Amino acid sequence: MSDPTREALVQLRKTLDLLALQQPVSTETKLEKAPVTEKPVKSKNYFEECSQEYIEFTYKNPTIYHVVQYFSKKLDEAGFTYVSEKSTWSDVKSGKYYTIRNGTNLSAFILGKEWKYESGVGAIGSHIDALCVKLKPVSQKDDVEGWQLLGVAPYGGTLNTYWFDRDLGVGGRVLVKDESTGKIESRLINSSPHPIAKIPSLAVHFGEPAIGPFDKEDQAVPVIGYASSDSQEDEEEENDTEDESRSPLYGKHPIGLLRYIGSLAKVKVSQIIQLDLDLFDVQKGTLGGLKNEFLFAPRLDDRLCSFSAIQSLIDFANEGPIPSNAFNVVTLYDNEEVGSLSRQGAKGGLLESVVQRVVNNLHGCDAAALRTTFANSIILSADVNHMFNPNFKSVYLEHHRPKPNVGVTLSLDSNLHMSTDVVGTAIAEELARLNDDKVQYFQIKNNSRSGGTIGPSIASQTGARTIDLGIAQLSMHSIRAATGSKDIGLAIKFMKGFFTNWRSVYDSFGDL
């Protein structure tokens, strides 16, 4: 089961035979006809525990590759079985499974033994890419009077002033060649807590040049070092070796950076074949506010909803036997921040592929069965949305000002940047009522522009009723944002209630 994008998981499963032995044993039971109300949270520290776990998660897993690896391990520990997209899935009949695409796109699902396509799918889709700065394919730049600079590109609208004067680490995927076998392997690196770069701002004393806007190519360039012209030590450090020159990246990136990457990956520079690396804020998240009402952290958009969705699926799976007619899915996507048009983005169709494979296994290659499945399905497009900022009250629509520590927020938009319709709104409200949750509402004012989500893409691709909702956060698209310290726990609770009750609630709406 070798997969170059998932080298950490290869070590956990020695052979395909061993993987087969790890198939979970499921004892099926019918779903209750009446909605089942979510049980109260077990621990009085439940919400703080959820937030603290999230803080550790996002600190230790700064890039999307790390995030997928982390979720994979959690799913393994919860008894889910990995299936490769490159296999036929002929043995996927019932149980708990997950698959990965590109190391940046993951879909996990629970399937009951008696599931019929007329029962549809209860799915949550979210995105796990986050705003970051990408290392350019050729990041080598000329020194400026001894200052060593690094060529980078913005991902999703970064390299603005939010990124100035931050401690930036480096991490991501490194492709390396095994010297003995010649095979190409994937290794993940993470420099945290060590920052390797900073984008320095210009002091206000310089007047107008310090005001901006700043040119992202020439004035938002990370500094990674300084070498004085008369430093023999620095000169010796920069002397290249014949062995290092065998790397195809030799001359494309600063040799000091390649050496640093090699040390993190535990390989020689000559073994480094290719890179997909991010610069990111290394500062760890924390609880804050006089009574710890808030959670302050980087990369909240949209690791918040992704973390909550995976945890809710695991919690649902661990609560008891798999309901016999259940089919619940969580799919996490890459590239939402740049339009989702990639094989690992929402428009790449991983959710649709998972559902189609299951339908084919159980009911044959019937296109009508697949369409019927989606017609009977509900998909939550879970993405962060705008929490009320008290310093800018006038920009928010009245009665659409989400607050912290209340509950998930429905995203609404009359111009269809969000997929929630009136029936979807009523369904979400009923799910919340049954689960003793609260929902909030957000819609942009007419004189502002709306952002977007994966919701409209998924709705149009599948024909399934799709509801846009998620956790509200302050400072969206900043390098460091905030949410309520209870909001992750509240989202996990709501999403688990969704998996429990969605089918019976949808049935009560008939053909709407």
Secondary structure, 3 states (H helix, E strand, C coil): CCCCCCHHHHCCCCCHHHHHHCCCCCCCECCCCCCCCCCCCCCCCHHHHHHHHHHHHHHHCCCHHHHHHHHHHHHHHCCCEECCCCCCCCCCCCEEEEEEECCCEEEEEEECCCCCHHHCCEEEEEECCCCEEEEEEEEECCCECCEEEEEEEEECCCCCHHHCCCCEEEEEEEEEECCCCCCEEEEEEECCCCCCEECCCCCHHHCHHHCCCCCCCCCCCCEEEECCCCCHHHHHHHCCCCCHHHCCCECCECHHHHHHHHHHHCCCHHHEEEEEEEEEECCCCEEECCCCCEEEECCHHHHHHHHHHHHHHHHHHHCCCCECCCEEEEEEECCHHHCCCCCCCHHHCHHHHHHHHHHHHHHCCCHHHHHHHHHCCEEEEECCEECCCHHHHHHCCCCCCCCCCCCCEEECCCCCCCCCCHHHHHHHHHHHHHCCCCCEEECCCCCCCCCCCCHHHHHHHHCCEEEEEECEEECCCCCCEEEECCHHHHHHHHHHHHHHHHHHHHHCCCCC
